[in-house]
Amino acid sequence: MIILDNSIIFTSTAKIANDLSLNNQALSWITNAYALTFGGLLLFSGKAGDVFGRKKVYLIGLLIFSISSLFVGLATNATMIISMRAVQGIGSSILAPSTLALLMDNYSGTMRTKAIGYYGATAGLGSSFGLVIGGIIASYWSWRVGFFLNFPIGIAMLLLSLKYLKSGKTYAEKIDILGTIFSVVGVSALVYSIDGSDYRLLSLIVAIISLAFFVFQEKRTAEPIMPLSLFRNSERSFAYAARFTYLGFAITYFFLTPLAMQRVYGFSPLMSAIGFLPETIPQFVFAAVETRMSAKVRNSRLLVTGMIITFVGVAATAIIGIKAGYWVGIAIPMVLVGIGQAFSLSPITVSGVANTTPEMTGSASGIVNTVHQIGGSVGLSVVVALVSQYQAPDLSFDHAMIWITVIVGISLLCSLGILKVSKN
């Protein structure tokens, strides 16, 4: 639901602007308001589950997300849709780490690896299918439908969770209030310095200062919301870096490719969404294959395999060029990208929470989702800035793919680091 909504926003931007009479600044805040609350509250929300019980916190997040989705769909003006997107971000910030922590609480051994594998696979599948579903909704119905659907699904999930989820234990007595304030201000300011429109340099300065105080506070407090010991494990540290860069590639690729298909080939929003099927279908098929293989093949080897396949796919797109035509320039390399994502996203998630105690699970889940959120924003902003000098859509996309290939290359190097340390 979380990732699907973002995909609907991507494909329905023009219709939302027309329906609500939004200017470009107001339109940008539909995404920015969500990103600020989602990214800013992830570390706090991950720790909140440790203190108040993960099931209870998860149910609160589900209720907030479902109700706010309904009001996003009912929005009649800029103020309403932006404020409800901000509330939706709060719900997402609770759901994202809580779901991963609950999976780790309820499974162990091989079953835990499989469960986390399926969880990791949803990130790519949600993005892929979200574009198709969003394209269909944007072309044949109102953009509001996508948000309305969340409400009955969310309520059904709430009732099922009340019945079937075990009551979560608590693993901490209190939340570090000072650390929470520094983290919320620091991460929110960092996200705004990337996605915002005005005072971005000032926001970056505030982010750096706040995050420096946050790290200092986490060193001295007995109940940190982000235990720094999480970074002492080399596998987790490499996994955070790999996830940061890999999501930088993924979000940028999913944002720019449909846009390029419309501008270069003249595709409609729906056709550009269908144009992603060569990525979506292989990813769906091979995600199931990866989950079965995870019981027999070391996680780090699956990760490196996926990274290599992804690298070949994006490099082929950059080398061939979009002018070669859809099938040769986009579709065939896209198959490799889909397979690569299927083999990469789950193992990155597994490594990100590897060797954690139950007391650290919530915080580790918060970090995994924080680097996910910020990595995507950073990657997209950096690539867009680097290719802004090119006015022709084909040149802009081809040069963007070169930088995307570099980003995947960095992620591949990080995954090789995971492979190395996991052997020891």
N, C-alpha and C positions, 0 to 999 in steps of 0.2 A: 504493500500500500504506500509506504513512504517513497520508494523510488519511482513507482508508477506515477504518483502525483507530479513529481518533478519533470518526468517525461511529457506529461500532458501540458504542463506549463510551457515547455520548449516548443511543442507543436501547435499550441493554441494562442501564442502571444498576440498575433494580429487580431484574432477574433475577440479576445478579452479587451484589447485596447478599443476596438470599435464599439462593443456592447456597453462599456462603462465610460466611454469618452475620456480615455486616459492619455496624457502626454508621455513622452519617453521617460521622463524622470519618475513619474508615478509608476509606470510600467516596470522600471528597473527595481523599484522597491517591493514589488510583489515577490521577487526572488531574494532581494537583500534582507527584508524583514525576517523571512523564514531562515535564511542562512545565519543571521546574527543570533537568533535565539537557539537554533539547533546547535550550531558550533559552540556558542558560548556556554551552554549549560551541560554539555556532554560529560565533562569530568565530574561535575557536581551530581548529575543524575546517576552515573555509575556508582558513586560512593553512597548515594541515598539508598540504593537497594541493599547495601551491606548493613546500613543502620536500621532501616525501617522494615526490611523484609522484601525480597525481590518480587514475590508474587503481588504483594500489596502495591508496590511502586509501579509494577508493570500494568496492573489493572487501572491505576490512576492515569498513566500515560495513554492507555488505549481509549479511555473515556474522553480525555482531553482531545486526542487526535480525531476521534470519530465525530464529536460534536462540532469542533472547529471546522472540519471538512464540510459538514452540512452547511455551516454559515458562510464558508467561502463560496459554495455553490449558490447561496442565496444573496450574495453581495450585490448591492445596487449602486455603489459608488467607490471611489478610490480609498477613502478612509476605512470603510468596512472590509474590503478585501485585503488591504495591507495589514490591518490589525489582526484579522482572523488568520492570515498566513503566519504572523508572528506567534500567535497562540498555537497554531498547528506545529510550528517549529519546536515549541516547548514540549508538546506531546511526542514528537519524533525524538527529541533529545532523551526522553525517558525510555521510549520503546527500544531504541537501537542498542544500548548497552544491556538493558534488562533481558531482552530475548537471548542474547549470547550467554549471559550469566546463568539464566535459567536452564539452558541446554547443558551447561557444564555441571550444574547442580544435580541434574536428573539422569545424566549418563556418565559412564566411566569406561576406561579402556578403549577397545576397538569401536564400541558403539558411540563413544564420545567423539572420536575422530570422524566417524560417519556423519553424526549429527551436525558437527561444526562444518563439515564438508558441504552438507546440504544448505546450511545457513550461508556459507560463503558464496555458494553458487547463485543464491537469490539476488546478489548484488548485480551481477552481470545479466542474469535472465530478466530481472525487473527492468533494467535499462533497455534491453533489447526489445522485449515484448511491449514495454511501455511506449516506445516510439510508434510501434505498429498500432496499438490500441488507441494511443493519442491521436494518430493520424486519421484513423477511422472515425473517432468521436468528433474531431475537428471538421471533417469533411461532411458527415452525414447527420450529426446531432449537435447539440450545444456543448461547449467546453464544460458547462456546469454538470453534465451527466457524470463525468469522471469523478468529481468530488462528491456528488450525491451517492454514488455507489459505495463509497467508503463507510457511510453511516450504517446501513444494514449489515454490511460485512463486519464492521467493527463491533456492533452490538452482539452479533452472533458469536464472534470470537470472545467477547467479554463473558457471555453466558457459559460457553464451553470451558473457558479458563477457570471460572468460578467452580465448575464441577470437577475438572480433571487435573488442574495444576496442583501440585503439592504446596502446602503452606511454607513459604520460604523462611529459612532460619535467618538470624541476624548475626553478623560477624564483626560489628563495631558498635561502640556505645554512643558516639557523637560525631558530628560533622565539623570539620575545621572551618569555622565561619570566615576567618581572615583569609585563609587559603582559597575558599570559595569565591570571595569577593575579588581577589587578585586574578583568579583564573577566569571568571566570567568577564571582567573588564578587559583582561589581556587578550583572551581568545576572540571576544567580540570585536575589539579594536583591530585585531589582526585581520579578521574576516572583512571588516569594513574597509581597511586600508587596501584590500585586494579588490573588493566588489563595489565599493562606494563611489560616489560621484564628486563630493567636495571634501576638503580637509583630509585627504588621504595620507599626506606626509605626517600631519599632526597625529592622526590615528595610529600610524606605524610607530611613532615615538612613544605614544601612550602604551601601545602594545608591548614594546620592548621593555619599558620601565616596569609595567605591571607584571609581566612574565618573569622578570628578574627577581622582583619581590616575592612572587609566587614560589619560585624555586628555593629561595632563602627560607621562606616560611615552611615549605615541605621538609626541609632539612631539620628544622628545629622542633616541629610539632610531633606529638606522640600518635596522633590520629590523622595522618595526611590523606587528602582526597586522591592524591597521585603519589603513591610510595615510590621514591626514587630508586629503591632496590629493584623495581621492575626493569630498569635500564641496565642493571649490572649483568643480566643474562645476555650473552652475545646473540643468541638465536632470536630472542624477542627484539633486541635493538635493530638487528638487520631487517627483521620482519616489518618493523614500524617504518623504516626508511624505504623498503621495497614497496610497501602498501602506499605510502605517500606519493612516490613517483609513479607507480602503476595506475593509481586513480587519477593522477595528473594527466597521464596519457588517455585513460578511458573516457573521462568526462569531456576532454577536449575533442577526442575523436568522435564521440557521439553527438557533440554539439555542432562541429564544423562540417562533418560529412553530409548530413541531410541538407544543410544550408547550401553546400557546394553542388549537390545534385539538383537543387531547385534553380540555382543561379547559372550553372554551366549547361545542364541538360534540359532545363525548363520543366523539371518534374513538378507535379503538384505536391502539397504536403502529404497526401495519402500515398502517392507513388514513391516519394522519397522514403516514407516509412516502410512500404513494401520492399523498397530497394535494400532494406537492411535484413531481409530474410536470409540471404547467404551467410550472414553472421549469426542470426538468431537461431536458426535450425541446427547448425553444427554445434553451437554452444549448448543448446538444450540436450542434444544426444550425447555429447562427450562429457557433460557434467555428470550424467548418470554413470558413464564409463569410469570417470575419474574416481567417483565415490566407491565403486566396486574395487578398483585397483588400489585404493588407499589402505586396504587391509593387507595387501601383499607387497606393495612397493613403498619404500621410505618416502615420507612426506616431502623432504627436501629435493629428492630426485624428480618427483612429479612437478614440483614448483619450477625447477630449472628447465624441465622439458617444456612446460607451458610458456615460460618466458622466452625460450629460444623460438618456439613456433610463433608467438606474438611478434617478436622482433623481425622474423622473416616476413611476416604478413605486412607489417607497417612499412618496412624497408622496401618491399616490392611495390607498394602503393606509391611511395616517394619516388622510386626509380622509374617506374613505368609512366606515371603522370596521368592526370585526370583526362587530358585531351585524347588519350588512347581509346576512350569510350567506356561506357558503364561496365560492360562485362569483363573487359581486360583490365581496365584501370582501377575499378572499384570492387566488383563482385568476386572475382577469383581470389585476390589477396584477402578479401573480407572473410572468406571461408577459413583461412589460416588464423585470422584474428579471433574468430569465434572459437575455434578449437583451442587456441592459446589461452583465451580467457577461461574456458572451462577447466583447464588444467592448472591455472594460476591462482584464481581468487580463493578457492577453498584452502589450498595449502598455505597461502599467506595468512589467512585467518587462524589456522591451526598453529602456525609458528608464533603468531602474535600473542597467543594465550598459553604457550607451551610452558611447562614446569612452574605453573602458578598454584599456590595454595588456595583453598576456598576463601580465605580472608582477602586474597588479592584479586579474586576473579572479577568482582565488580569494577575495580579500578582499571584492571587490564582491559576489560571490555570497553570502558570509557575511552582509553587511549587509542585502541584499535579504531573506534568509530570517529574519534577526533582527527587522527591523521588521515582517515578516509575523507572526511568532510573538507578539511583544509587543503589536503593534497589536490583534490579536484579543482578547488577554487584557484589555487596557485598555478597549477598547470595550465588551465584555460586562460587566465590573465596574462601569464608570461608569453604563451604562444601567440595570443591575439596581439600583444604589444610588439612582438618581434616581426610579425608579418603585416603590421598596419601600413607600412610604406607601399605595399603592392595594391593597386586599385583594381586590376583585372582579377576576377574571381578564380580563374584557373591558376594563375601565378600565385595568388594568395594561398590557395589550398595546397598546391605542390610544395611551397616553402614551409607551410605549416606542418606538412607530413614529414619533412626533413627534421624539424625540431621535435616532433612527436617521436620519431625514430631515436633521436638522442635521449629523450626521456625514458623510453623503454630500455635502451641500452644501459642506463644508470640503474634501473630497476633490476635488470638481468645481473649486473655486477653485485648488487645487494643480495640477490638470491643465491649467487655462487658463494657469498659469505656464509649464508645459512647452511648451504651444503657442506662447507668446510668445517664449521663449528659443530654441526650435528653428527659428524663422524667421530668426534673426540669424546 
